[in-house]
Amino acid sequence: MTIKQYKGSAGGWGALASTTRHLVKSENVTRNIRNLLKTNQDHGFDCPGCAWGESEEPGRFRFCENGAKAVNWEATSRRVTPEFFAQYPVGWLQQQSDYFLEYQGRLSHPVRYNAQTDHYEAISWDDAFALIADHLNTLESPDQAEFYTSGRASNEAAFLYQLFARAYGTNNFPDCSNMCHEASGVALKQSIGVGKGTVRIEDFDQADAIFVFGQNPGTNHPRMLDTLRKAARRGAAIVTMNPLKERGLERFTNPQSPAEMLTGGATRISSHYFTPKLGGDMAVVRGMVKSLLETDKTEMLAGRPSIFDQDFIQAHTTGMTQYLTEVEQTDWSAIVEQSGLSQDDIEYAANLYRQSERVIITWAMGLTQHKHSVNTIQEITNLQLLFGQFGKPGAGVCPVRGHSNVQGDRTMGINEKPAPAFNQAIEATFGFSPPTQHGHNTVHAIKAMLAGESKVFIGLGGNFASATPDTRLTQQALSNCNLTVNIATKLNRTHLITGKDSLILPCLGRTDIDLQKNGPQSVTVEDSFSMVHASGGVVESDTGEMRSEPAIIAGIAQATLGKQPVDWLKLTEDYDRIRELIADVIPGFSDMNQKLKQPGGFYLGNSAAERIWHTDSRKAEFKTHPLPEHLLAANLRQLSEDPVFVLQTVRSHDQYNTTIYGFEDRYRGISGERKVLMMNPADIEALGLNVGDRVDVTSLAADGIERQVKGFKLIGYDIPAGNLAAYFPETNPLVALDSKGDLSDTPISKAIPVILKASQIHDERIDLASY
């Protein structure tokens, strides 16, 4: 392992070198270069990575370093065949790293677990479908089945999946959104009537200021850096609030800029960078509003106009008076203590906001994975409402989604709490009454499987065992099932946590040509800006017995329900037929097949961006909440006499969600190992420890269950005192199942209370050559 301060900018030659290395590792160099040129292009495929949108600027490469990794990783020539599973027992595979598992290549054949031999063995598609149907049709209740969805599933696959599950009789739809942006959807739906961001990508070209909260685009969605670079170069203020100093938000060298590449130049991204405490963002925004309210009163007393947009407030909002009373009653001392920033810093940020006519506020999981995440996002929305920052170019709110179609899945009906209007549309179109009772989200599903109440788990993509909290309990929950089914492109940890019966069903990826009865098919995705566009695979390769996600879902549905309420297999002969049904059910998708012929796809629209508020009051609603009494609950602090720290889980740069591409976290200067703990150097010294020491990390939870990970190496890092950071999924075992956000049930992965002890594990070296 090496630790070396990274002094360069994000992007640049380092990004190109990393892309080249991963091209070579794919073993398909020439073909994958051609594939990359088709990424995010018309008549090409949508990047299987993040959900950042595309500008209409022609003649550009539309992939980033991590997008290239995702494409190369998917388009590898390596294959996991029945012979592979015959060679390696599941027990042996369980001991291997996540990197090793996914590096073996693409799954090629459907396989079934044989508990007597501890091996997966080949099974025919028809037998696999019949086995699933038999398990589903012998359950006492449809609610004993869980239908999990990853955000990489297409709109067509997600629509078929939810239709099948509802026709079967359940709303059990745990999905990856429950673990990331659920708080965004809940908060925005209550405040402005739509659970999505309100901006389009061109709004970033017109914003006077962009406030970035709790995100690391340099690693998690690098194409965003090009958008921020353009804004910075034209003079927009970019104000960052993030506990870690992330290089991508400091400066960026655009690999597509010859001038910057040849001269070693870079663009400064953040004009101002603040590092609040973990969970302190709500207090930061409360302080900004308090400062602005004090300015407003001063202006009014002097006979000058209010600094707030009173015309917008009167015409479009309700609840402002109660909210501002709460702001007035919040003491600066509480704001400063909880935020970790000085009053001067907060007032400075407020003044930057006030000087900007058009403001976008954007955030990611640094805001959404806290107990009070919904309240925090509504605090941001309140600020934007005070200044009328909705329904005008260059302004609005922008939650930045992760997987490329996580927003589209929710639009298609992957929702355990379906709206009455959605149920009515399903009934009108398909002639059956869908279930109306709320189903299981991810946390509920794990608990139901643990209790033996849910007996079948079907995963449409993803890596459930690694992505979810409380790893030991989650693995036990899956093991309790009578049947687990995983539809996937690559081998991962979840496939090795078998139920009494288990199937792995290999599916085509985003890059693969999807050939059905009526010819090559395309699917669609929705990005973070409500743009829907087509994605058609371009890779001609040995796909073995892989099938498309829509074809697999249709096969399961037809085996389970017959041709009710639709002829499932006929729908998958031509995906236009699926899209015609989507157009009948989902608002905004009328004439979908025709609209997709437009370059770049089509915009779904956004009611809040049009100043139409689908709330109970039919107005945008200021939501009033006190600041949390403590960022760390008193009952948890009292569980230990040792110093209690707050840990957040993060990705490394060579990672996308649970997929580990390698062991380089370039921008943080960490290489060769993932069991590391980033910590303020003063905190390390106060504990009597040294940089490089290994510690065991134990989390504190009210249920009294010991949750511990061992042998993490201490790294001195620029992070607020009392705060820590470490990679997931390695630290997911520390997140208690009942540690979840208010109203969102999102696991609190950014605020884990932990204590540290010197470890008995000595320094260890990872033999990367073995991978």
LOSELO-836708 format. One record per residue (C-alpha): residue in one letter; x, y, z. Coordinates in steps of 0.25 Angstrom, whole numbers, plus 5000, padded with zeros to 4 digits. Each point is the difference from the previous one (the first is absolute). Last residue first. Example, Ala and Ser with C-alpha at 12.3 -4.5 7.8 and 13.67 -1.06 7.14 Angstrom:
2
S505549965029
A499449865002
END
This chain:
771
Y497549564962
S501249935006
A500950114995
L499350095010
D500649935012
I499450095011
R501050035011
E499749995015
D500450085012
H499749925013
I498749975005
Q499950025015
S499350134998
A500150125008
K498650045004
L499050104993
I498650045004
V498950024990
P498750084998
I499649994985
A499550134993
K500249994985
S499449864999
I498750035006
P499249894993
T498950074993
D498649975007
S499550134993
L499150065010
D501150025011
G501349934995
K500549875004
S500849935011
D499049885002
L500949914991
A501250045007
V501150064991
L501449945005
P500049884990
N499950104989
T501550045003
E500649914989
P498950034990
F500450125001
Y501350085002
A500350085012
A499950145006
L500150065014
N499550125007
G500350055014
A500950114995
P499650044986
I500749934988
D501350034994
Y500649865001
G501049925008
I499949864997
L499749895010
K500049854995
F498849925002
G500249865007
K498749965004
V498550034998
Q499050005011
R498549995003
E499749955014
I498449995001
G499550095012
D498850044993
A500250155003
A501250004990
L501550045001
S501049964990
T501349935002
V501350034992
D501249925002
V501350084998
R501349994992
D501150105002
G500550074987
V499850145006
N500349995015
L499249975012
G499950075014
L498550034998
A500350155000
E501149984989
I499049934990
D498950115003
A501150114997
P500349934987
N498550004996
M499649864995
M499849924987
L499949855003
V500649904991
K499649864996
R500050024985
E501549984997
G501050024989
S500050154997
I499550125008
G500350144995
R498650055002
Y499950044985
R500549874996
D499249905008
E500749884993
F499649865004
G499349954988
Y498749994993
I499149975012
T498650004997
T499150025013
N499650154995
Y501050034990
Q501549985004
D501450044996
H499850145006
S499749955014
R498550015004
V499650055014
T499549965013
Q499850105011
L500549995014
V499650085013
F501049995011
V499849965015
P501150015010
D499949895010
E499049995011
S499149934991
L498549984999
Q499750145005
R500350064986
L498949914994
N498950055010
A500450144998
A499749994985
L501150054991
L499750124992
H499350065012
E498750075003
P499849994985
L499750144994
P498550045002
H499149974988
T499150094992
K499649964985
F499750114991
E499049954990
A499950024985
K498650024997
R498849914996
S499749995015
D500149844999
T501250014992
H500149994985
W500650144998
I500050064986
R501150104999
E500549954986
A501349955007
A499149945010
S499249924990
N501249944993
G500049964986
L500349864994
Y501150054990
F500249924988
G501149934993
G501450054997
P499750004985
Q498549994998
K499649864996
L499749975014
K498850094999
Q499349914990
N500149885009
M499550075012
D498850064994
S499550035014
F501149985010
G499750125009
P499149935010
I500249855001
V498949904997
D499750004985
A501350054995
I500749895008
L499049904993
E500550054986
R501449995006
I499949855002
R499549984986
D501250094995
Y500849895007
D499849904988
E500049855003
T500050045014
L498550035001
K499649874993
L500749925012
W499150075010
D498749984994
V499350095009
P499250005013
Q500249885000
K500649914990
G500449905009
L500250055015
T501349935005
A500649954987
Q499650124992
A500650095011
I501349935001
G500250004985
A499650154999
I501050045011
I501149934993
A499650064986
P499950145006
E501449985007
S500649954987
R500549864999
M501449945001
E500249854995
G501450034995
T500150144997
D501349994991
S500250144995
E499450104991
V499950135008
V499250114995
G498850015010
G498950094998
S499650115010
A498850094998
H499850145007
V499250055011
M500350145006
S499550025014
F501350085004
S500649895009
D500049904988
E498849914995
V500349884992
T499549934988
V500249864993
S500449974986
Q499749874993
P500749934988
G499049924992
N498549965000
K500349865007
Q501050075010
L501550044999
D500550085011
I501450054996
D500850015012
T500550135006
R498950025010
G500249865006
L499449874996
C499549915011
P500549875007
L499049945010
I500649955013
L499149915008
S499949965014
D499249895009
K500250005015
G500550144999
T501350034995
I501050115004
L501049984989
H499250074989
T499950125009
R501550025000
N500150024985
L500249934987
K499750094988
T498850034991
A498949975009
I498649955003
N500149945014
V498949905005
T500049965015
L499049895004
N499649945014
C500550125006
N500750005014
S501450014993
L499650144995
A499650055014
Q501349945006
Q500850084989
T499250135004
L500349975015
R501549994998
T500150124990
D499250105009
P499750094988
T499849974986
A500950014988
S500849885002
A498949895002
F499150074990
N501050004988
G499250074989
G499249944989
L498549965000
G500149925013
I498949905004
F499949965014
V499049895004
K499649975015
S499550125006
E499549985014
G501249925005
A500350115010
L501350034994
M499350014986
A499050105005
K501150085007
I500850014987
A498750044992
H499750115010
V501450064999
T499949994985
N498650064998
H498849905002
G498650024995
H498950105003
Q498649954998
T499450034987
P500149874992
P499750014985
S498649994996
F500049934986
G499550054986
F501450034994
T499950144996
A498950065009
E500549925012
I501450044998
A499650154998
Q499249995013
N501149955008
F500950114995
A499050105003
P499949945014
A501550025003
P500849885001
K500749985014
E501049894997
N500550074988
I500649954987
G498950064992
M500750044987
T500450145006
R500749935011
D500849924990
G500350124992
Q500750075012
V500949885002
N500350004986
S501550034999
H500449965014
G500350125009
R499050125000
V500450145002
P498950075008
C499950144992
V499250115006
G499650134992
A500650114992
G500750034987
P498750034992
K498750035008
G499049915006
F500649995014
Q501050095007
G498950095006
F500950065010
L499349955013
L499749874992
Q501449974998
L500350015015
N498849915003
T500549904991
I501349995007
E499349985013
Q499149904993
I501349924997
T500550015014
N498749965006
V499949874991
S501549975004
H499750005015
K500549865003
H501150024990
Q500349934986
T499450104991
L500950125002
G501449944997
M499249914990
A499950114989
W499850154999
T499750114991
I499550145003
I499850094987
V499950155002
R499650114991
E500150155004
S501349985008
Q500450115010
R499149945011
Y500749864999
L501450065001
N499550085012
A499549875006
A501349934998
Y500750125007
E499049995012
I500349855001
D501550035001
D499850115009
Q499149925010
S501249895000
L499849874994
G499849865008
S498650004996
Q499549955013
E500850105009
V499850124991
I498549984998
A499849975015
S500750135004
W499350084990
D498749975007
T498849954992
Q498850085004
E500150094988
V500049884991
E498849945007
T499250134998
L500550004985
Y499349864998
Q498750045007
T499950124991
M500449934987
G498949895001
T499450024986
T500650024986
H499750044986
A499450144998
Q500450065013
I501449945001
F500250034985
D499650155001
Q500850015013
D501349964994
F500950025012
I500950125001
S498950085005
P499950144994
R500750125007
G499450095011
A501249985009
L499249915009
M499749914988
E501549994997
T500449975014
K498949905001
D500449934987
T501550005005
E499549935013
L499249904991
L501349974991
S500849975012
K499049915006
V499849934986
M501549984999
G500049945014
R498949914997
V500849954988
V501249975008
A499249945011
M499449904990
D501449974995
G500549965013
G499849854998
L501549974999
K500750135004
P500150114991
T501250024990
F499850134992
Y500650024986
H499850134993
S500350034985
S499949854998
I500449954986
R501450064997
T500349974986
A501249924996
G501350034992
G501149894997
T500350084987
L499749894990
M498749945008
E499450145003
A500250054986
P499549874994
S498750005008
Q499449874999
P500749945012
N499450115008
T501050045011
F499250025013
R500250085013
E499550005014
L498749924999
G500749894993
R501050005010
E499149965012
K500250075013
L499249925009
P498950065009
N499250064988
M499450134997
T500450064987
V499750134994
I500150024985
A499950154996
A499750014985
G501150084993
R500049944986
R501149915003
A499349945012
A498749974993
K500849924989
R500849935011
L498749965007
T499549944988
D501349934997
L500049955014
M498749944999
R500649904990
P500749945012
H498849945007
N500549935013
T501550025000
G500250154996
P498550025003
N500349995015
Q498750045007
G499550065013
F499450134996
V500450084987
F499450155000
I500050054985
A500050154998
D499750094989
A499349894992
Q499850014985
D500849894995
F499649915011
D498650014996
E500449934987
I500149875008
R498550015003
V499550045014
T498949965009
G500549885007
K499149895003
G498949965010
V498950094995
G499050085009
I500950125004
S500249975015
Q499449865003
K500549944987
L501450075002
A500249945013
V499549864997
G500849994987
S501350065005
A499949915013
E499949884991
H501350044993
C501049895004
M499649875007
N498550004996
S500450044986
C500749864999
D498749935000
P499049935010
F498749984992
N499049915008
N498750064994
T499449864998
G499049924992
Y500549924989
A499450114991
R500850105008
A501349924999
F499849984985
L499750154998
Q501250045008
Y500949924993
L499550034986
F500150155003
A501449985006
A500549924987
E499550114991
N500550115008
S501449945000
A500649935012
R501350075005
G499350065012
S499949865006
T498749935004
Y499549915011
F498749924999
E499849945014
A499049885001
Q499249965013
D499050124996
P499549904989
S499349925011
E500149865005
L501149974990
T499849884990
N499950094988
L501350075002
H500849885002
D499449924988
A500250124991
I501450025004
L500349854997
A499250014987
F500950124996
A501349935003
D499549874993
D499750084987
W501350075001
S500849875001
I500849975012
A501550005001
E500649975014
Y500450095012
H500949925009
D499949975015
T499949854997
Q498849975009
A499550154999
N499850004985
Y499950144995
R499350024987
V500650064988
P499650084988
H501150024990
S501150114996
L500350085012
R501050114995
G501450015005
Q500949945011
Y500350145004
E498750015008
L500349895010
F501550055002
Y499650145003
D499049965010
S501149925007
Q500049855001
Q499649925012
Q498649984995
L500549944988
W500649885008
G498749975006
V499350024987
P500849884994
Y500950044989
Q500349904988
A498649974997
F499650145001
F501150044989
E499549894991
P498650055001
T500650134994
V500550135005
R500550074988
R501250094997
S499850084987
T499850135007
A498950104996
E499450025014
W501350045006
N500450084988
V498750085000
A500050025015
K501550045000
A499750104989
G498950065008
N501050025011
E500950084991
C499050084994
F499149974988
R499350104990
F501150024990
R499750134993
G499550044986
P498750065003
E499650085012
E498649965004
S500349995015
E500049865006
G499449955013
W500649955013
A499449865003
C501349935004
G500649874994
P499449914990
C500250114989
D498950004991
F500249934987
G500150054985
H499150054990
D500150145006
Q501350015008
N500149975015
T501149894997
K500249974986
L501550054999
L500249925013
N499649874992
R501050034989
I501150015010
N499449875006
R500249934987
T501450034999
V500449975014
N499249875002
E500849945012
S499250085010
K501350025008
V500650084988
L498850105000
H500150015015
R501550054999
T499650094989
T498950075008
S501050015012
A501050074991
L498950094994
A499550045014
G501450035005
W500350084988
G498950105003
G498849975009
A500150065015
S501250095002
G501449965005
K500650005013
Y499649865005
Q500649985014
K500749865001
I499549895008
T500549864995
M499549865003
END
